[in-house]
Amino acid sequence: MMSTRYSFVILHYNATDDTIECVDSVRKYMAGKDYHIVLVDNASPNGSGPLLREKYGSDNDITLILSDKNLGFSGGNNIGFAYAKQHLS
């Protein structure tokens, strides 16, 4: 288990450009700080989840979770929160 001071959960659904912009913003404002991003694809039907895996799959500051079922806004966020609580705190 890794301990980080700041954990961010970003829920993704279809809007790849918005998700990339959000990740870039977190990285910009958290540069030099102890943080980790949990990026959850909420079963995007446009195939953007695997594109995010290709883009961020080897990045140490991001964990990507590809949900096989759309759990809605709160359910998708809960997946990311549960991961952060179990693995990052």
C-alpha positions in Angstrom: 0.0 0.0 0.0 1.3 3.4 -0.9 0.5 6.4 1.2 -0.3 9.7 -0.5 -1.2 13.0 0.9 -3.7 14.0 -1.9 -5.8 11.6 -3.9 -8.0 12.8 -6.8 -10.8 10.7 -8.3 -11.6 11.7 -11.9 -14.7 10.1 -13.3 -14.6 9.7 -17.1 -17.5 9.0 -19.5 -17.0 9.6 -23.2 -15.4 13.1 -23.0 -11.7 12.3 -23.5 -10.6 15.9 -24.1 -12.2 17.1 -20.9 -10.6 14.2 -19.0 -7.2 14.9 -20.4 -7.6 18.6 -19.5 -8.6 17.7 -16.0 -5.6 15.4 -15.5 -3.3 18.1 -17.0 -4.7 20.7 -14.5 -4.2 18.4 -11.5 -0.6 17.8 -12.6 0.0 21.5 -13.2 -1.2 22.6 -9.8 0.1 19.6 -7.8 3.6 19.6 -9.3 6.1 18.8 -6.6 3.4 17.6 -4.2 2.5 14.1 -3.0 -0.6 13.2 -5.0 -2.1 10.4 -7.0 -5.0 10.4 -9.5 -7.5 7.6 -9.7 -9.1 7.8 -13.1 -12.3 5.8 -13.5 -13.8 5.1 -16.9 -17.5 4.5 -16.3 -18.0 2.0 -19.2 -17.8 4.7 -21.9 -19.5 3.2 -25.0 -17.3 5.2 -27.4 -14.2 3.1 -26.6 -12.4 6.0 -24.9 -11.5 3.9 -21.8 -8.8 1.9 -23.7 -7.5 5.2 -25.2 -7.0 6.5 -21.7 -5.2 3.2 -20.8 -2.9 3.8 -23.8 -2.2 7.4 -22.8 -1.8 6.9 -19.1 -1.1 3.2 -18.6 2.5 3.6 -17.7 2.2 6.8 -15.6 3.2 6.4 -12.0 0.9 9.2 -10.8 -2.3 7.6 -12.2 -4.3 4.5 -11.6 -6.8 3.8 -14.3 -9.9 1.7 -13.5 -12.0 0.5 -16.4 -15.5 -0.3 -15.2 -17.3 -2.9 -17.3 -20.7 -1.4 -16.2 -21.9 2.2 -16.0 -22.7 2.7 -12.3 -23.8 6.4 -12.7 -22.0 9.4 -11.2 -22.0 8.4 -7.6 -21.3 4.7 -8.3 -18.4 5.5 -10.5 -16.9 7.9 -8.0 -17.4 5.3 -5.3 -15.2 2.9 -7.2 -12.4 5.5 -7.3 -12.9 6.4 -3.6 -12.8 2.8 -2.5 -9.6 2.2 -4.4 -8.0 5.4 -3.0 -9.0 4.5 0.5 -7.7 0.9 0.3 -4.5 1.5 -1.7 -3.5 5.1 -1.2 -4.2 6.0 2.4 
